[in-house]
């Protein structure tokens, strides 16, 4: 890969990372509700999921092409169920948002933030499809593992950075004020979006 190839790869990864989707909804919701640290942890979890998909795709594009349909079908359904669960949880919490919005309960262990960020990424087969189509344009048969590792590392780092910025923005005073004082609206909107996305994924799978 030459300099232009690396530049194109980085630009496309940035465009993919900043595209709106369920991952952005989940991470902004976690960050605005539980704080900046939770947002960073969820971004790190999502970045790890992206790295895993990227490195797997980079080293085994030919293999993935044979198992894509069957593998992605089950992953897609698992991802849809996760979206349904997260959306339903937000809708349920919206009924209590007026009481808890100004005094949110912060869990002692923020592991859930990393876990949710990772799950929303690893159960999104569109990420694998994205890297399969992207890396196939750059990977050569003689390419060494080190190059694949660098490509995957760049993708994961860009993804994590983009969502860390989203977590920062969602914790600015104005945004946080709006989210805290209108928490019930936030949870209803975000929950509804996740449920709609989940139902559309299920519909497209059959």
RAMOSUL-V253511 format. One record per backbone hydrogen bond with DSSP energy under -0.5 kcal/mol. CO is the residue of the C=O (numbers start at 1). NH is the residue of the N-H. If there is no record, write none. Layout:
# RAMOSUL-V253511
CO & NH
CO & NH
This chain:
# RAMOSUL-V253511
2 & 6
3 & 7
4 & 8
5 & 9
6 & 10
7 & 11
8 & 12
9 & 13
10 & 14
11 & 15
12 & 16
13 & 17
14 & 18
16 & 19
21 & 25
22 & 26
23 & 27
24 & 28
25 & 29
26 & 30
27 & 31
28 & 32
29 & 33
30 & 34
31 & 35
35 & 39
36 & 40
37 & 41
38 & 42
39 & 43
40 & 44
41 & 45
42 & 46
43 & 47
44 & 48
45 & 49
46 & 50
47 & 51
48 & 52
49 & 53
50 & 54
51 & 55
52 & 56
53 & 57
54 & 58
55 & 59
56 & 60
60 & 64
61 & 65
62 & 66
63 & 66
63 & 67
64 & 68
67 & 71
68 & 72
69 & 73
70 & 74
71 & 75
72 & 76
73 & 77
74 & 78
75 & 79
76 & 80
77 & 81
78 & 82
79 & 83
80 & 84
81 & 85
82 & 86
83 & 87
84 & 88
85 & 89
86 & 90
87 & 91
88 & 92
89 & 93
90 & 94
91 & 95
92 & 95
93 & 96
94 & 97
96 & 99
96 & 100
97 & 101
101 & 104
104 & 106
105 & 107
108 & 110
109 & 112
110 & 113
110 & 114
111 & 115
112 & 116
113 & 117
114 & 118
115 & 119
116 & 120
117 & 121
118 & 122
119 & 123
121 & 124
123 & 125
124 & 127
124 & 128
125 & 129
126 & 130
127 & 131
128 & 132
129 & 133
130 & 134
131 & 135
132 & 136
134 & 137
135 & 138
135 & 139
140 & 143
144 & 148
145 & 149
146 & 150
147 & 151
148 & 152
149 & 153
150 & 154
151 & 155
152 & 156
153 & 157
154 & 158
155 & 159
156 & 160
157 & 161
158 & 162
159 & 163
160 & 164
161 & 165
162 & 166
163 & 167
164 & 168
165 & 169
166 & 170
168 & 171
169 & 172
172 & 176
173 & 177
174 & 178
175 & 179
176 & 180
177 & 181
178 & 182
180 & 183
182 & 186
183 & 187
184 & 188
185 & 189
186 & 190
187 & 191
188 & 192
189 & 193
190 & 194
191 & 195
192 & 196
193 & 197
194 & 198
195 & 199
196 & 200
197 & 201
198 & 202
199 & 203
200 & 204
201 & 205
202 & 206
203 & 206
